[in-house]
């Protein structure tokens, strides 16, 4: 990408401040997104700037503690290059998640490193004030672990429900039994005095897939993100943008009807998708306790699948007969995953026909069974989607263990990346930790 300093003669109306701000943004993005650390010469080469301009801008970013110089590396004749990397432990943001039974907090710095994290439980369907007590404990514990002098530039809250992001209101979260909650008041009670944002778990999980580290673009730019811890939510990403909506109700895929004569959902309707494909429903159908790790469900199903080839006496490769497989929960695990995959594929076929998405990313607990859900999901999707066959669809699990928390934190570092000049000028409203 060509630096604007090289084009200054053609930008007569631009001020020097605008040119500096643009070039600082270009340089910082190049340093953050580089697969291997760049030297000053590498920055100049990548941006089209002169070496003196690139070096001066890098010096500003180092002085502002956004960039760090590594150990000089000798890669050929001449002076050794000094690798440039995102600074660690100097600028950070908080990601916070409240779901039906858990609170999670992460502090992520500009390098994408998790500086500190905390997880705790709160009573199911408790009042917001009770969750706030747990949230204060988690935020306090994380900030106590943070390096002294770290600049906290913001925090974002991920919630399991429908969120009006413009009004900062939680509209409805069935599994929390909360509705019409003013999140600005909740955030204010923490007393952090930094910019806040709010969104759904699925929205922030999608952001963590799209941007796994600050300034680093992930492998997927067009996908549907399914997030499931208890129920189900979704977010749509097209052309590298997580799409939002006007009123906060988009993404409630768990409450799309799958069978109108089905069981009653927490939202009050019957036959919602999450009653067949949500993590809680998966465990219930498999006959497992609610707190069971979904990885255990996937393992049981894999054992059952491996044992489908039976000998003449009715035993599988492990010497188990049908009764023993049933006792081990293998058959019920296979049935639960097949039912869930078929339900997901059927409902997703409508979304795929609308937006032509071929990649499905599963996050949260649901990600633990992504590969096990894939066969039935893809079969149902291929049978109903207008275009494509089974080979055209990708079903993957999100890599991050807490994708909504990481995505929330990274989203609040984005203003620093987009406007490093503003940050360096002291207009970012950051709080320095003592």
Number of C-alpha atoms within 10 A of each C-alpha: 10 14 23 19 19 13 13 14 10 9 11 9 9 11 11 12 10 13 17 16 17 18 23 24 19 23 24 25 18 20 25 25 17 15 9 11 18 22 23 23 17 19 25 20 17 18 19 17 22 15 15 12 17 24 18 13 21 24 16 16 22 17 12 18 18 26 23 19 17 14 10 13 12 11 9 8 6 7 10 13 18 19 19 25 23 26 21 21 23 23 27 32 29 32 31 28 26 23 22 21 17 16 22 23 31 27 29 31 29 26 22 24 15 17 20 19 21 17 18 14 15 19 13 14 17 14 13 13 11 12 22 18 13 20 26 14 17 21 24 14 16 19 21 13 12 21 16 13 13 21 21 28 26 27 27 27 24 27 25 27 28 24 28 24 19 13 13 19 20 23 19 21 22 18 17 21 16 16 15 13 16 14 20 14 11 15 21 12 13 15 9 15 15 16 17 18 20 27 26 30 34 31 28 31 31 31 27 28 27 22 22 22 22 26 23 18 15 14 10 15 17 20 26 26 28 28 34 24 20 22 27 26 26 23 25 23 22 15 10 16 13 19 14 17 12 9 13 22 16 18 25 20 22 26 21 17 18 19 14 12 11 15 14 13 17 17 14 11 15 19 20 26 26 28 28 28 28 24 28 24 20 27 22 17 19 20 14 19 10 14 9 12 14 21 16 14 26 21 15 21 25 15 21 24 15 13 20 15 11 16 12 6 8 13 18 20 13 12 13 16 17 17 12 13 21 14 11 15 20 24 21 24 29 23 16 23 28 22 18 26 24 22 24 27 25 23 20 23 21 15 16 21 15 11 14 17 20 19 18 22 24 26 32 24 21 26 26 22 22 23 14 20 25 24 18 20 28 26 16 21 29 20 15 19 20 14 13 14 14 16 9 12 17 14 20 18 20 25 15 17 13 19 25 32 30 33 31 34 34 31 21 24 24 16 15 21 22 18 17 26 23 14 18 16 9 10 9 19 14 20 18 14 14 11
